[in-house]
Amino acid sequence: MGEQQPMDTLRRFAAAALPPPGEGFAPYFSKPDQLLDSFELRRLKVPKRKGGLPETDLFEYYWAHHMSGNSLGHVLPLLRTFMLRRPSRVPPSLRAFYVLLWLIALLALVVGTVVAFGAPAFAWLAQIRSSSSWPVRIAAGIVALLASLPVVSTVGLIVLWLVRRVGGSAVRNTFVDVARYLNPAPVNIEVRQKIRAGAVELLDRLHRQGKYDRIIVVGHSLGSIIGMDAIYYLWSNVHKQRHNLKMSRPAALARLERRAGALRSAVKLAPPNEAAIAMARERFREAQSALWIEIIQGGCPWRISDFVTLGSPLTHAAVFMAENLDELRARRMDRDVPSCPPESEPVWKGGEPVGETEESERYSASYLYSGGRGDPAVPPRRLLPHAAAFAPTRWTNIWFPSKGYVLKVFGDWFGGPLAPYFGPGIEDRPVTAGPWGRWWPVVPHTHYFDAFAGDGVGEIEAVAGVEGSALYWLRQALRLSDHAIVEGAAEAARWRVNLNEADVAELQMLPGIGAVRAASVVAHRAGRAGGFGSVADLACVVGMSPEVVEQIVWSGLATVGTRPKAPARRAAGGA
């Protein structure tokens, strides 16, 4: 949130996330990159080190310039709605903020009342003393009140002007951006559209480049909401490719569905068993990583393995994204917002949907897709729906808990747990802010990438080595040193269909290709000297739609290999 300069946050993140490279080595190199569409931004390239991190690129999505021109006017409707909530419906971490807003409002009212009613009040008291008639006293009070209304209005405007001039910058840097993004008022629609479109476009370009085996999205504060939206919208486009999961119910998908069902059952136990929930969540997250590799093997180009949020205002989604927790849960059921694990798809039995109370509360993250339209050569497949982004993508949330006996004044007011609101598959990690940071109100919200450790590398490494610190859990969530997951994704992505050699059966492994189109590809190849020069040449095949060609190109599952030599031409004329 706020008015950060481009690259400031990314460099702080690099210092927090990357272990020291060793004496004589630079931690990263700053390089321009056209992928970012901005001369203000650069790509931080981390070179591969023997026994260290794999080759890694760091990108920043900068959106603060879209929020220029912010004012308290953009947030007043949301503040008014928040202040009129019953105190019992205010989350504990926001009670201090709630009380602060009411104190400011009451102070303005008191100041306005004293200034406005000073002279009329004395006149009224004099009138009351000089008259023994109650009607006269009441009439004098009404006249004094009406006469003071212009003064009250003027004082109120002056107080509002002072708040905007003196406190506007501070409020804007900590709250207005989030409130403006979350409030779908007409004045905010254009800003919301630009920010979301830019985030989705960046992730889309990273996928289309085809050079990355794994993508991790990290979002702090409002960035966590933008990241969630971008992942959700991008997945809704990717899932349409009908990626080819080769079995009717792939092993990793079946395992994830069993473990997600076990996790949901563990959460419903009363009283809750935290140890059982933690174990079920860890098993579910292991299944997520296996599913991520499996869908890559099946032809899905999805490369986002992890989503990490820090100090996320999504913890207040039941306040700022819905009227209450029940409405937020209804929006999850309607697939308006994502959940982890995804909401269960209907389980069908005998042509009728089976409710959760039947069949031992069966859980299904997928649905049966009959892509062959009755063609026995293309059997039905299990596919993940448009709202299942967090089936293969793990979600870790880190925050500094707010502390206090009643008002929770100290700590991060805007961050908090997300599992109660977006699903038990999210791993919530409360962290410590050190002896000084824990006793500051709000301030810890801006210190997730240093944890009050100062700027020295030694100090940051010391904090990162302490289990329970923000830096420790950030590195654990990123898993940058986990070569197994990167190598697994790279191995899964190596499988390719050679358009110049594949037969009809092999060509049907590509998304959108059935028996008819596969035969058309073979016939086109046979009549074309030299075969296919690029995957995009599929557009020349009869019956191949641009959408299918786009899916195949983006999936990276097709290659042209080594082009066969064209038949030798006979020389014109002869002896």
Buried (B, 14 or more C-beta within 10 A) or exposed (E): BBEBEBBEBBBBBBBBBBBEBEEEEEBBEBEEBEBBEBEEBBBBBBBEEEEBBBEBBBBBBBBBEBBEEBEBEBBEEBBEEBEEBEEEEBBEBBBBBBBBBEEEEEEBBEBBBEBBBEEBBEBBEEBBEEEEEEEEBEEBBEBBBEBBEEBBEEBBEBBEEEBBEEEBBEBBBBBBBBBBBBBEEEEBEEBBEBBBEBBBBBBBBBBEEBEBBBBBBBBBBBBBBBBBBBBBBBBBEBBBBBBBBEEEEBEBBBBBBBBBBBBBBBBEEEEEEEEBBEBBBEBBBBBBBBBBBBBBBBBBBBBBBBBBBBBBBBBBBBBBBBEEBEEBBEBBEEBEBBBBBBBBBEBEEEEEEBEBEEEEBBBBBBBEBEBBEEEEEBEEBBBBBBBBBBBBBBBBBBBBBBBBEEBBBBBBBBBBBBBBBBBBBBBBBBBBBBEEBBBBBBBBBBBBBBBBBEEEEEBBEBBBEBEEBBBBBBBBBBBBEBEEBBEBBBEBBEEBBBBBBBEBEBBBBBBBBBBEBBBBBBEBBEEBEEBBEEBBBBBEBEEBEEEBBBBBBBBBBBBBBEEBEEEEEEEEEEE
